[in-house]
Structure formats: C-alpha cells, structure tokens
C-alpha cells in the first residue's frame, strides 16, 4: 500500500531523522573543500591536471577509517565522557575540521602556487580528510543506532539530503560563489565558522542509546572484541567475499568522473558562478528528486533490483558528458548532462547506502559499516588519483575519458546479478556475547 503524503511527512519530520539530516550536513560540508572546489582552486593556481588528480590521495583516510572504527565503538574520550560515546568523538572531529579549514584559508596559496604553499595546503587537507573520515564513521553509527528498522530507509535518505545540503549547496555552490566574489582563502575561512556552528548543534543533540555489545575483560579480550569479532560476525553472511568485491567496484566509473568534472567545466570556459548554478544548485535539485525516488524504488523493487536500476542509469548518463565534450561551452547541454547525472546518482546512492546498512550487525555498527563504506571509498580515492593523468594521457580528449568512465561504471553490474541469484538478502542475527562466531579467512 502506498503511504499517504501525511504519513510520508511523519516519517521524515521527526526529531531523530532531523538530527540525522543535521549530521549529514556536517558530513557533506568538507567534501567539495577536498575534492571539486579544491580541484578548481588548484587548477586556477596553475597546478597541472595530473597533479590535481594526485591531490586526491590526501583523502586516503576515507578509505582507511575502518582501521580505527573499533576505537570509536568502544574507546571513550578522556575529558568528554559526559557527552557520550558518539557525541564526544563528533565534537573532537568537528573541532579539528574547523581548525584545518581556518589554517587552509591562511596557507598563502592565493598569493602564488609555490612548493611550500602547495605542500602546506596538502598537509592541512590531509588533516581535514582524517577528521572528516573519522566523523563519518561516528555519524553512520549514530544514524543506525538512533533509528529503528522501520526508519532506516528514511534515515538513509535524510543523511544523503543533509550531505548534499552541506556539500553540494553550501560548501559547493556557496564556496564557488564566495571564491568568485571574494577569494578562495576567504571562502575557506567562512566554512571554518560554519563547521563551528555544526559543532554547536552536535552539543544540543542527545546521545543515541548504546546497543548491547559483548563484554571484554583485559586488554587482549578488548582487542579481540573490538577488532576481530566484528569481522568474524560479517563473514557469517553467505557470499561475503563477493559482496566486498561488488562494493569495491560499484562506483569506480563515477569516482573517476567526479574527480575531474569541475576541471572539465572550467576548461570548457564556464565561470565559477555558472558552475555553482548548474553543477551545484540544479544538480542538487535533481539529486534530491533522485534520492526521493530511490527510496521508493527500494521499497517497491527491493534493494538488489533498485541497486541494478540505479547503477545502470548512472552509468548511462556519463555519456552526456562525452557529448558535452564535443559541443563545447553550451549552456543547455551542460545543464542536461549535470541534471541527469545527479538524478541517477541519487537513485543509486540511496540504494547503495541502504544496502550497506542492511549488512551491518548492530553489535558492531561503526566497525562493520566503516569497513564496507571504506571499500567503496577505495575506488573513489585511489583510482580517481589517476584521473588527471588519464586525461593527459589521452591528449586532453575529454570525450574518450568519459566513454571510459561509462564502461567502468558498468563493472559492478554482473557481480550484482550474481548476488541477486545466489545470495538473497536476509537479516544477519547478532552474535551471542558468549558465543564466538566460526573462524574465517581474510576479509580483504
């Protein structure tokens, strides 16, 4: 039965889901300041395409945050214990992000791209990425622990909406407009203040209820409980190795496209204001529609079919960028390509986030979700670092580059078909605190 409009509003307009929206905002804000906007800032400063692509490596903490996720599940922060396990880590991360953004604004890169200023910018971007990646682990756990099973879909949608409000609209479009009107340094300084405001909202949010976890006695038992049991619990799921491979390759094509898209727009001749209006504002609107429809697809088709439909559609829309490369600085094709890409991206992302959430054991929420999300981030970070070199290797033939991203975006679909046929989704029961899951091999 299709829910009424009033029932849909009640699903989203409640305090726990709105808190997830706010945390999604804080999660999204650093993204353009590390990826799209930073790429334009570097390119405008005379940095080569290849080096712009390599700058993606500063975001490696997003691919490794599962290594310290167990600490975020179990280790309280001295001096901040009264805030609770989740909020104490959020306050630390958001404080470090505000500091990193403030120092980036004072790096001196606007005055000239010297090796010293570029190196300082890279170190500060690494600090920002580390704090942001750690925050993401905590936010994912906060979301899953705050919401019951009947609200996980709404929570996933709210998290993505919040992420795009912070990342696409405020940090992305707002950052471009501030940079055009004032300077890049000023824009980064403003966002240091915005992150400070997000920290204040975190302090007002209540700590989510702590899920039951196996008790640990002694350091050895604590390490075993924090690091090994979450991985062993995950491998109780049939097809776990194939699941990990699928997660790794699912967004490979989009990772390459996303790293260089803003540089592509700039090289076509579009101004920062035009990029902000089309790639951020229009794109955000289309993405929101895609997210909303993605939630419907998950409910109507199920996770697997929604994943396949979203993934196939997202791959196909990469062809719009190949056409734009032939047409040049044409506003209408630019708008159409961006809108379609963001719409299908919303479809695929909701299904992907809901899929990852469905794989998590609530006793080890942060560790397991971080592991799964990190595998997806590996493609986005490591492979996207070669995107600039790919474009240079193709002699600046952007159309060929986008055709390549289309092919790579389809790489995960055959794996998904195999998962659909052999391993139907089923909830994973949490392990008993007194029963160790069966032994397993490596998880990577």
Secondary structure, 3 states (H helix, E strand, C coil): CCCCHHHHHHHHCCHHHHHHHHHHHHHHHHHHHHCHHHHHHHHHCCCCHHHHHHHHHHHHHHHHCHHHHHHHHHCCCCCCHHHCHHHHHHHHHHHHHHHHHHHHHCCCHHHCCCHHHHHHHHHHHHHHHHHHHHHHHHHHHHHHHHCCHHHHHHHHHHHHHHHHHHHHHHHHHHHHHHHHHCCHHHHHHHHHHHHHHHHHHHHHCCCCCCCCCCCCCHHHHHHHHHHHHHHHHHCCCCCHHHHHHHHHHCCHHHHHHHHHHHHHHHHHCCCHHHHHHHHHHHHHHHHHHHHHHHHHHHHHHCHHHHHHHHHHHHHHHHHHHHHHHHHCCCHHHHHHHHHHHHHHHHHHHHHHHHHHHHCCCHHHHHHHHHHHHHHHHHHHHHHHHHHHHHHHHCCCCHHHHHHHHHHHHCCCHHHHHHHHHHCCCCCCCCCCCCCCCCCCCCCC
